[in-house]
Amino acid sequence: AKDCFQLEGVQIGCDDKAGIGIILCLAKFTDLSFKALLTVQEEEGRKGVQNIPGNFFQNVCWAFSLDSAGSTEIIIQCLDKKSCRSQQFVELLKKIGRSQGVPLEVHKGTIADIYHIANHSPSVNVSVGYYNWHRENDYLIVEETYKICLVIKRCLELKHELMEALKNKIYEVNVE
């Protein structure tokens, strides 16, 4: 059985805590440089992210939202808007995932902060190992969250390659 974090009959909010845990882990245990943006009211129409000054996104080449259920999804489209259009970037991200034992797959999403962030920077919402979100008995599979942390760490280590993938010709990414 996999290590699972869950409290019987209680909603623990794994959907937010998993992403924050990854950010804190990377900040504490690596020397990698990155910006973290924590927002509020995503489920109420992305009200929080809309109040972030545009200059926050200066020098941001791409953004990852660590706020998707499961462990293998990368979401590059919310509703009718694509948040990342570079096939090369997405393929490199999937390759990095495979190198860490995570078979990332492109999916569509609904309301998410990347919908707004994409106005400033190519953005991808990444699964972080939680399940049964916004319900009693939501849970997190620790190993899956850890592997996603390793994927994000590797992306930060390969930032120049990912930036180069964004500079190359932009192609439409097929979304299932």
N, C-alpha and C positions, 0 to 999 in steps of 0.2 A: 504494500500500500504506500502511496505517496504521502509525504508530510503535508498536512492540510491544516490551515488555521481557520477555525470556525467556532462560534459560540452558539450552542443549541437554543433556538427560539429568539435569537437576538440578531438585529441587523447591525453589522459592525462597520459598514461603509468601505469595503475592500476596494471599490472602484476608485476612490480618491487616495486611499492610504497606500496602495501598491505603487502608484506612480511617485508619490512623495517619498516613499521608502527607497526607490531606485535613485531618485535625485540625491537624497541624503547620503546614500551609500557611495555614489560616485564622488560627491563632494568630500567625504571623509577619507576614502581609501584610495583616491587617485590624485594625481597632480594635473589632471586634464582641465582645460579651460572651457567653460560653457556658461550660458545664462539660463536661469530658471525663472519661469513665470508661473505663479500660482494664482488662479482666478476663482471667482465665486459666481454663482447663479448661471452656470452653464445650462442646466435643465430648464431655466426660466428665460429662455431666449438669448442666451450668451450675453447677458447684461454686463457681467464683470469684465470680460475681455474687450468689450467695446469701449471701455473707459481707459484703456491703456494708451498712453501717449504714443504717437507714431514713432517718435525718436527712440523708444525702447528697442525697436527692431533694427536700428542702425547696426551695421556690421553683423547681422544675423543672416547667414547664408541659407539655412534651412531650419525648420522647427519640427520637433517630435512632440506630439501630445501623448503622454503616457496614461491613456484613459480609455482603453477598449477592452472588452471582455474576451475571455479565451486566452490562447497563448500563441496563435500563429497568424493573426490577422494584422494586415496593414491596410488602413483605410485612407484612400487618396481622393475620395469623392464623398461629399456630404450633400444630400438632396440633389440639386442639379448643378452643383459647382465642384469642379475638380480643384483640389488643393495642391496637386503636384502633377505636372504634365511631362516630366522627363522619364522616358522609358529606361534610359541608361542609369539614372539615379535609382529607380525602383529595382531594376535588375541587380545593381550593386548591393542594395540593401538586402535583397533576397539572398544573394551570395554570402553576405556577411552573416545573415541568419543561419544559413546552412552550416557555415563554419563553426557556429556555436551550438549546433544541434537543434536549431529552431527552423522548421520549414515554413517560412513566412509566405502568405498568400494574400493577394490583393482582393479587397472587398469594398462594397459600398457601405456608407454609414448614414446616419441621420443628423440630428442636431449635435454639433460639437464645436469647440472653440477653434478648431482648425479652419472652419468655414470663414471666420473673421481673420485669423492670422494669415491665411493664404493671400490676403490683400497686400501683405508686406513681405512675405517670404514663402517659398515652397514648403508645404507642411504635410506631415504624415501622422495619422493617429495609430499608435502601436498597442497591440494587446499586451497585457501585463500579468496574466495568470489568475484573474479573478472570475468568479462565476456566480450566477443567481443574483445579479446586482439589483440594488434597490428593493430587496425583499428580506424578510426574516430568513435566517440560515444562509445568507450569502457567505461565500468562502473563498479562500485563496490557496492555490497550490504553490507552496514555497519554492520548489525546484523550478517551476515554470517562470515565476517572477525573477528568480536568480538568473536563469538563462537569458531572459530579456534584458536584465541589467548588463550581462556580458555582451549582448548584441549592441546595446547603446554605447557601452564603453568602447567596443571595437569601432563603431561608427565615429566616435570622437577621435580615436587614434588615427583613423583613415580620413580625417576631415578634408585633406587636400584632394584625395581621389574622389570623394563625394562632391566637392565643389567643382572639380573638373567635369564630372558627369553632368552637372547642371549647366555648365557653360556650352557643352556640345549641343548640336542641333536638338531641338525639342521635338519630341514625337508624342502623339496621343498614346496614352496608356489604356489598354483594354481593362475594363472593370467588369467583373462577373456579377 
